[in-house]
Amino acid sequence: MGFIKYFEDSASDEHKANVYMEREWRVIGDVKFALADVHRVFMPERYAERFRADLPNYTGQLTFSDNI
């Protein structure tokens, strides 16, 4: 049951109980991808310096979640 996500299908898109549209997908096992497959990363700006140091070959976009 850990991979089932219940939601209130009658709730409006703006209702706080409508969490289905989180775009959270669950899979059993690993999801394999290369760094080149990542086009955008969302994170708080305070992690940007470390992210760039840890992944110097990342060429996609960084979007800071505290500025959205």
C-alpha positions as CSV (number, residue, x, y, z in Angstrom):
1,M,0.0,0.0,0.0
2,G,3.0,2.3,0.3
3,F,2.8,3.0,-3.5
4,I,-0.8,4.1,-3.5
5,K,-1.6,7.8,-3.2
6,Y,-5.1,8.6,-2.2
7,F,-6.6,12.0,-3.1
8,E,-9.9,13.8,-3.0
9,D,-11.0,13.9,-6.6
10,S,-13.9,16.3,-6.0
11,A,-11.6,19.0,-4.5
12,S,-10.9,22.0,-6.6
13,D,-7.4,22.6,-8.0
14,E,-6.9,25.3,-5.4
15,H,-8.1,23.4,-2.4
16,K,-5.3,22.5,0.1
17,A,-6.6,18.9,0.3
18,N,-5.9,18.4,-3.5
19,V,-2.4,17.1,-3.3
20,Y,-2.7,14.8,-6.3
21,M,-1.2,17.4,-8.6
22,E,2.1,17.3,-6.7
23,R,3.5,15.3,-9.7
24,E,5.0,12.9,-7.3
25,W,5.7,9.6,-9.0
26,R,6.8,6.4,-7.2
27,V,8.6,3.5,-8.7
28,I,9.9,0.3,-7.4
29,G,13.7,0.2,-7.8
30,D,16.1,2.7,-9.1
31,V,15.5,5.4,-11.7
32,K,18.7,5.6,-13.8
33,F,19.7,8.8,-15.6
34,A,22.8,10.7,-16.6
35,L,23.6,14.2,-15.4
36,A,23.0,15.4,-19.0
37,D,19.4,14.2,-18.7
38,V,18.7,16.8,-16.0
39,H,17.5,20.1,-17.4
40,R,16.5,22.0,-14.2
41,V,17.0,21.6,-10.5
42,F,14.9,23.3,-7.9
43,M,16.5,24.1,-4.5
44,P,16.8,26.8,-1.9
45,E,19.4,29.3,-2.9
46,R,21.5,28.6,0.2
47,Y,22.5,25.2,-1.4
48,A,23.6,26.7,-4.8
49,E,27.3,27.1,-4.0
50,R,27.7,23.5,-2.7
51,F,25.6,22.1,-5.6
52,R,27.9,23.8,-8.1
53,A,31.0,22.6,-6.3
54,D,29.7,19.0,-6.1
55,L,28.4,18.9,-9.7
56,P,30.7,21.2,-11.8
57,N,29.6,19.5,-15.0
58,Y,26.0,20.3,-14.6
59,T,24.9,22.7,-17.4
60,G,21.2,22.8,-16.8
61,Q,19.2,25.5,-15.1
62,L,19.0,26.2,-11.3
63,T,15.8,27.6,-10.0
64,F,15.7,28.8,-6.4
65,S,12.6,27.7,-4.7
66,D,12.8,30.6,-2.2
67,N,12.4,33.0,-5.1
68,I,9.3,31.4,-6.6
